[in-house]
Amino acid sequence: MGFNSKMRKDRSGISTILIVAVIIVVVIIGAAAAYFVLSGGEKEETWAPGTMMKYEETSDILEGPVITVQTIIGQNNSMYFIMITSEGSDLIQYDVSPKDDPEDMEIIGTEEIDTIDGLLTLSVVTYTIPESNYGPQTVKSYVDLETGIAYKNEGTFAHPVTGEDITVVQILKDYDIVLQTSYKQSKSIGKTYEYVFEIGTESFSANIVCVADCLDGQLGVMYDFIDGGKLYFLSDNIQGLPVDAVNTEATDELETIDGNKTLELWVLPVPYSMIFCYEPNTHIVYAFVMVISEEVGLVYELVKKA
C-alpha cells in the first residue's frame, strides 16, 4: 500500500489519542441546563436542535476570557449532539450531552446571583461527568429549574498531561431556546464501521458510530477508540467523513476488504491532525490515520462495514 509507506505504523503515539483534541476550548457541555424537562401544557417540551448558549469562559490554562458558543445541532433518544465554537477562532469542536439527569446530581441549595436576566435566585446543582477525554469532571451549576437555563457553571478536572487540577468558570452571556414536544430517532443511529490498527502482534480497535440525527439531514458521528478516547464530528453520511475535512486532491492505492481501491485523501488539520482514505461513490472511509509526526501515524483500516 503506497499510503502506508509514507506513514510508519508505530505504537509510540497511542497514548496521545486521549489528548488529540488539544485543549484550546475547555468545555462543560450544556452543564445542567440540558438535563431538565420543561412542562408545556398537555405535552412535555424539551430542548431541541437550534438551542444556543453563549458563555464567557475563564480557566487556569487560558489567557483571559474566551467567548464560547454551544449549540445543540442534533440528538438521539438519550443524548444531544453539540457544536462548540469560540469567538476569534476557526476551531469547531463537537461533543454530546445526556438528556437524563446525572446519576449523582444533587440540588445543594439556592443562591441569588446577578445574571443577564437580572438578579435571580437559582438552584445550585452539583454532579460529575464521568466520561470525558479530559477525565472525570466535577461540576457546580447555578440553574433556573423552571427554564433549565444554567447561568453559571464551575467545573474542575485533571489536566491530561500534568495531572494538575484545572478550574473552569462559565458565565452565561446570551441564549436562544428552541423547544420540541416529540422526536423520533432515525434508523441511522447505531450504525457502526469497525477499524483496526496493528503493530507487531498487537492490535487496537476503533469504531465510527453514527450517534445523532442533526439539522439539515446531517449526522453526528463518534470515533470511538476502544483503548481510550472519543472524538465527535459532524458528517453528511453514516460512514463518518467529517464535514470539516478538506480534499487534498491527491489519491492513493489501498488494498481494502472490498479489494484494491483508488481512494481520495482528505485531511482534518490541527488540533486533530487526521487523514482519511475516502471512496466518494460509497462515502466509505476505508482507513484513517491519527498523525503523530511527519513520519509517524496510527493507521486504522476498515475491517467490518455497518
C-alpha positions in Angstrom: 0.0 0.0 0.0 1.6 3.3 -1.1 -0.1 5.2 1.7 1.3 3.0 4.4 4.8 3.5 3.0 4.5 7.2 3.9 3.1 6.7 7.4 5.0 4.3 9.6 2.8 2.3 11.9 4.1 3.0 15.4 2.7 2.4 18.9 4.7 5.3 20.3 1.8 7.7 19.9 -1.1 5.5 21.1 -1.5 7.4 24.4 -1.9 10.7 22.5 -5.4 9.6 21.3 -6.7 10.6 24.7 -5.4 14.2 24.3 -5.5 14.5 20.5 -8.2 17.2 20.8 -5.9 19.9 22.2 -7.5 21.9 25.0 -7.9 25.1 23.2 -11.5 25.5 24.3 -12.3 23.8 27.6 -16.0 22.9 27.6 -18.5 21.9 30.2 -21.1 20.7 27.7 -24.5 22.1 28.4 -23.8 21.8 32.2 -27.1 21.0 34.0 -29.1 23.1 31.5 -30.0 20.3 29.1 -30.9 17.9 31.8 -34.2 19.4 32.8 -37.6 18.6 31.1 -39.9 21.6 30.8 -43.7 21.5 31.3 -45.6 22.5 28.2 -49.3 22.0 28.7 -50.6 18.6 27.7 -47.2 17.5 26.3 -43.7 17.8 27.8 -41.5 20.2 26.0 -37.7 19.5 25.8 -34.9 21.4 24.3 -34.5 20.9 20.6 -31.7 21.3 18.0 -31.1 25.0 17.4 -30.9 25.8 21.1 -27.8 28.0 21.8 -25.9 29.0 24.9 -23.1 31.6 24.8 -20.7 31.7 27.7 -17.8 33.8 28.8 -15.2 31.2 29.9 -12.2 31.6 32.1 -9.8 28.9 33.2 -6.4 28.2 34.6 -5.0 27.4 31.1 -6.5 30.3 29.1 -5.1 33.8 28.8 -8.0 35.9 29.6 -11.7 35.2 29.0 -12.9 33.3 25.9 -16.5 33.5 24.5 -17.7 30.0 23.6 -20.9 29.2 21.8 -22.6 25.8 22.5 -25.3 25.0 20.0 -27.4 21.8 20.0 -27.3 20.6 16.4 -28.6 17.0 16.8 -29.8 14.3 19.1 -30.7 10.7 19.7 -33.1 9.3 22.2 -30.7 9.7 25.1 -28.2 12.5 24.1 -27.9 15.9 22.5 -25.1 16.5 19.9 -23.5 19.8 20.5 -21.3 22.1 18.3 -18.8 24.3 20.2 -17.2 27.4 18.7 -15.2 30.2 20.2 -15.1 33.8 19.1 -11.8 34.7 17.3 -11.0 31.1 16.4 -11.9 28.9 13.4 -11.8 25.8 15.6 -15.0 23.8 15.7 -15.5 21.1 18.3 -18.3 18.6 18.8 -19.4 16.7 21.9 -22.5 15.1 23.4 -24.6 15.8 26.5 -27.0 13.4 28.2 -30.7 14.2 28.2 -31.2 12.4 31.5 -30.2 13.7 34.9 -26.7 12.6 36.0 -27.0 9.7 38.5 -25.2 11.7 41.2 -27.0 15.0 40.5 -27.8 16.8 43.8 -29.5 20.1 44.5 -27.5 21.5 47.4 -29.3 24.8 47.9 -30.1 28.2 46.3 -28.1 31.3 45.7 -29.0 34.8 44.5 -26.7 36.0 41.7 -26.7 38.7 39.1 -27.4 37.4 35.6 -28.2 38.7 32.1 -31.8 38.4 33.1 -31.3 40.4 36.3 -31.0 39.3 39.9 -32.2 35.7 40.2 -32.5 33.1 42.9 -31.1 30.0 41.3 -30.8 26.4 42.4 -27.2 25.2 43.0 -26.7 21.8 41.4 -23.7 19.5 41.6 -22.8 16.4 39.6 -20.0 14.7 37.8 -19.3 14.0 34.2 -17.6 10.6 34.5 -16.6 10.0 30.8 -14.6 12.7 29.2 -11.4 12.9 27.1 -10.2 15.2 30.0 -11.1 12.6 32.6 -13.9 12.9 35.2 -15.2 16.4 35.7 -16.9 17.7 38.8 -19.4 20.5 38.1 -21.4 23.0 40.0 -24.2 24.8 38.1 -26.5 27.7 39.0 -29.7 26.8 37.3 -33.2 28.2 36.9 -35.2 24.9 37.2 -38.2 26.4 35.5 -36.4 27.1 32.3 -33.5 24.7 32.5 -31.0 27.6 31.9 -27.6 27.3 33.6 -26.5 30.9 34.2 -23.2 29.9 35.7 -21.0 26.8 35.6 -18.0 25.9 37.6 -16.0 22.8 36.6 -12.8 21.0 37.8 -10.9 18.3 36.0 -7.3 17.0 35.9 -5.0 18.2 33.1 -4.5 15.1 30.9 -0.7 15.7 30.7 0.3 17.2 34.1 -2.5 15.8 36.3 -2.9 19.2 37.9 -6.5 20.3 38.7 -7.9 22.8 36.2 -10.8 25.1 37.2 -13.2 26.4 34.5 -15.9 29.1 35.1 -18.6 29.9 32.6 -20.9 32.9 32.8 -23.9 33.0 30.5 -23.9 36.0 28.1 -26.7 35.1 25.7 -29.1 32.2 24.8 -31.8 31.1 22.5 -34.1 28.2 23.5 -35.8 26.0 20.8 -38.4 23.6 22.1 -39.9 20.3 20.9 -42.7 18.1 22.0 -41.6 15.0 20.1 -38.7 13.3 18.4 -38.4 10.0 16.5 -34.9 8.6 16.4 -33.8 7.5 12.8 -32.6 4.1 11.8 -29.1 5.6 11.2 -28.4 5.7 14.9 -26.0 3.0 16.0 -24.7 2.1 12.5 -21.0 1.2 13.1 -17.9 0.8 10.9 -15.1 -1.2 12.6 -11.4 -0.5 12.2 -8.1 -2.0 13.5 -4.6 -0.5 14.0 -2.0 -3.2 14.1 1.6 -3.0 15.3 3.6 -6.2 15.6 1.4 -8.8 17.3 -0.8 -6.3 18.9 -4.0 -4.7 17.6 -6.1 -1.7 18.7 -9.7 -1.2 17.7 -11.7 1.9 16.8 -15.3 2.3 15.6 -17.0 5.0 13.7 -20.5 5.1 15.1 -23.5 7.2 14.0 -24.8 8.8 17.2 -27.1 11.7 16.3 -29.7 12.9 13.9 -28.6 16.5 13.1 -30.0 19.6 11.4 -30.3 19.8 7.6 -30.1 16.0 7.2 -26.6 15.7 8.6 -25.4 13.2 11.2 -23.3 13.2 14.3 -20.6 10.5 14.4 -18.3 9.2 17.1 -14.8 8.0 16.6 -14.6 5.6 19.5 -11.0 4.4 20.3 -11.7 1.3 22.2 -8.3 1.6 24.0 -9.2 5.1 25.2 -10.7 8.4 24.0 -13.6 9.5 21.8 -13.9 12.2 19.2 -17.1 13.6 17.7 -17.7 15.0 14.3 -20.5 16.3 12.0 -20.8 14.2 8.8 -23.0 14.2 5.7 -23.2 10.4 5.9 -23.2 7.5 8.3 -19.8 6.4 7.0 -18.4 9.3 9.0 -16.1 11.6 6.9 -16.1 14.9 8.9 -17.7 17.8 7.1 -14.7 19.9 8.2 -12.3 17.6 6.4 -10.6 19.0 3.3 -9.9 17.2 0.0 -6.2 17.3 -0.8 -6.9 16.3 -4.5 -4.4 13.5 -4.0 -5.2 9.8 -4.3 -3.5 6.6 -3.2 -3.9 2.9 -3.7 -5.2 0.7 -0.9 -5.9 -2.9 -0.5 -9.2 -3.0 1.3 -11.8 -5.5 2.5 -13.5 -4.8 -0.9 -10.4 -5.3 -3.0 -7.9 -2.8 -4.3 -9.2 0.8 -4.3 -8.0 4.1 -5.6 -9.0 6.5 -2.7 -9.1 10.2 -2.2 -7.0 11.6 0.6 -8.8 14.1 2.9 -7.3 15.8 5.9 -8.5 17.3 9.1 -5.9 19.9 10.3 -4.9 20.8 13.8 -5.8 20.1 16.6 -6.9 16.7 15.3 -4.3 16.0 12.5 -6.1 13.2 10.8 -6.0 11.8 7.3 -8.9 9.9 5.7 -8.8 7.4 2.8 -12.2 8.1 1.3 -14.2 6.5 -1.5 -16.6 9.2 -2.8 -19.1 7.0 -4.5 -19.9 4.9 -1.4 -18.8 7.5 1.1 -16.8 4.8 2.9 -13.7 5.7 4.9 -11.5 2.7 4.2 -8.8 3.9 6.5 -7.9 6.9 8.7 -4.7 8.0 10.2 -4.0 9.7 13.5 -0.9 11.8 12.6 1.6 11.8 15.4 4.5 13.4 13.5 5.6 14.0 9.9 6.9 10.4 9.8 4.6 8.6 12.3 0.9 7.9 12.1 -1.5 5.4 13.6 -3.2 3.7 10.6 -6.7 2.4 11.3 -8.0 0.2 8.5 -11.6 -0.9 7.9 -12.4 -4.5 8.9 -16.2 -4.5 9.0 -18.9 -2.3 7.4 -22.2 -1.3 9.0 
